[in-house]
């Protein structure tokens, strides 16, 4: 009985070894046949077990990296090896800034000038914004985009500016009449509009001007300093300039921009405080003078300046206006310069069909004053109630009519200078007077006025351009002068003309 029991408890010689944990290895090769993860050839891991049965526990060279900022990513330049490492070391060594917990491969890239996600790119497109050079400060720029978190100096966040030197030009600016492509769209036309600008801002005045009709012109008071531009059309208005305002007609000729007062009032006036003003490229027509108690007549049909203003009229046509004095232009205590003007077909019941000047210095150059009519001074009348001076340079006064002084009448404290530089017609020709002074009618003695002529044309006797009945009549001396000719030079003072 005892011998049989011993045979039952022993494995027979030559029988296969038993693999108890099913990992393909049996004891004694399997150093733990109760754990299927432990056997020869298994992956050694750090777990205090001899996983591969080589007789060594945790025999690995495992790197751990210092994670100073605690973001789960360590400094690749600071590491330890082995299965045991300090608490502030981690398995990942890919942090590009281990002193910033917001910087790691797991961080979200934001626009802050830092490579937040450690991909080697700082603030890439999509995170940063595009900015464009904006020299005029209107919010729209030009050129290549600059990527940044905030706009650099002189940059804007929108592109497409077609003129980066002008703040009133960009794709977001409304089109107004100012000669600029305000909205950067050539298809948007300015024709038939009126705009105002002070250089920094603009306004559309079209609706204000368009309220007028031929039967009922509208009063437009210009009270804001700046420039008013007209882009074509006929406007039935009476305009009072009450600030330093320039008025510009944008067109090929003054006939493209017409101000018509409908026969109700002066077309254009500077009536109150002294201002500095310039007008160009316009036609002033169908104006009627405004009554002035000082002169007991209406004054200034086309343009009326009765303040100590400084006014320039350049390339304007003044035609078809009427008044008691100054059918075309009336000047009273105003310094006026007229250049490149055509003043024609105006009428005054008394003085100055084209121009009447009672006080102030007037400079007229490169202009034509023709076919105007009046009682005195069909073309121009100087009354000289205070010191008054008229300087004519390369200006022709022609084909005007009056009872006295067909071309020009001069009286009281007034002086006239006529000069030709040879650029074009200059002088007084083909003017007619019903009584005296076909060219000029002078009354100089009372206040010592003068007439100085240098190279001006006073017409050739017997020709179509001759002034009739005479060139000059001195009412104060009862003297008549004729035949001064086409290039006259002489002086008239209290003693006579010669």
ZIQUI-V767353 format. One record per backbone hydrogen bond with DSSP energy under -0.5 kcal/mol. CO is the residue of the C=O (numbers start at 1). NH is the residue of the N-H. If there is no record, write none. Layout:
BEGIN
co nh
CO NH
CO NH
END
This chain:
BEGIN
co nh
1 5
2 6
3 7
4 8
5 9
7 10
12 15
18 20
18 27
19 22
26 29
26 30
29 31
32 35
35 38
37 39
39 42
45 47
49 51
49 58
50 53
51 39
52 41
58 60
60 62
62 82
64 80
65 90
66 68
66 75
67 70
74 76
74 95
75 78
78 66
80 64
83 85
86 89
88 67
90 65
91 93
92 74
95 76
97 100
100 103
102 104
104 107
110 112
114 116
114 123
115 118
116 104
121 123
124 127
124 128
128 126
129 148
131 146
132 156
133 142
134 137
139 158
141 160
141 161
142 133
146 131
146 148
148 129
152 155
154 134
156 132
158 141
163 166
166 169
170 173
176 178
177 195
180 182
181 184
182 170
185 188
187 189
190 193
193 231
194 205
194 206
195 229
196 203
197 227
201 198
201 199
203 196
203 205
205 209
206 210
207 211
208 211
209 212
216 213
218 220
218 238
219 221
220 222
220 240
221 223
222 242
223 225
226 246
227 197
227 229
228 248
229 195
230 250
231 192
233 258
235 237
235 260
236 218
238 220
238 240
239 241
239 269
240 222
240 242
243 245
244 226
245 278
246 228
247 280
248 230
248 250
249 251
253 256
254 257
256 233
257 283
258 235
258 260
259 285
260 237
261 264
265 288
267 239
268 304
269 241
270 306
275 277
275 310
277 312
278 247
279 314
280 249
282 317
283 259
283 285
284 319
285 261
286 263
287 322
290 299
292 295
292 296
292 297
297 292
298 324
298 325
299 290
301 267
302 268
303 330
304 270
304 306
305 332
307 309
309 311
309 335
310 277
311 337
312 279
312 314
313 339
314 281
315 281
316 342
317 284
317 319
318 344
319 286
320 286
321 347
322 289
323 349
324 350
324 351
325 300
326 301
327 302
328 303
329 356
330 305
331 358
331 359
334 336
335 311
336 363
337 313
338 365
339 315
341 368
342 318
342 344
343 370
344 320
346 373
347 323
350 375
350 376
351 326
352 327
353 328
354 329
355 381
356 331
357 383
357 384
358 385
358 386
359 333
359 334
360 389
361 336
362 391
363 338
364 393
365 340
367 396
368 343
368 370
369 398
370 345
372 401
373 348
374 403
375 403
375 404
376 352
377 353
378 354
379 354
379 355
380 409
381 357
381 383
382 411
384 413
387 360
388 415
389 362
390 392
390 417
391 364
391 393
392 419
393 366
395 397
395 427
396 369
396 398
397 429
398 371
400 432
401 374
402 434
403 435
403 436
404 377
405 378
406 379
407 380
408 441
409 382
410 443
412 414
413 388
414 450
415 390
416 452
417 392
418 454
419 394
426 457
427 397
429 399
431 468
432 402
436 405
437 406
438 407
439 408
440 473
441 410
442 475
442 476
443 412
444 447
444 448
444 449
450 416
451 492
452 418
453 490
454 420
456 458
456 488
457 428
458 467
459 461
459 485
460 463
463 466
465 430
468 433
470 439
471 440
472 481
473 442
473 475
474 478
474 479
479 474
481 471
481 472
485 458
485 488
488 455
488 456
490 453
491 498
492 451
493 496
496 493
END
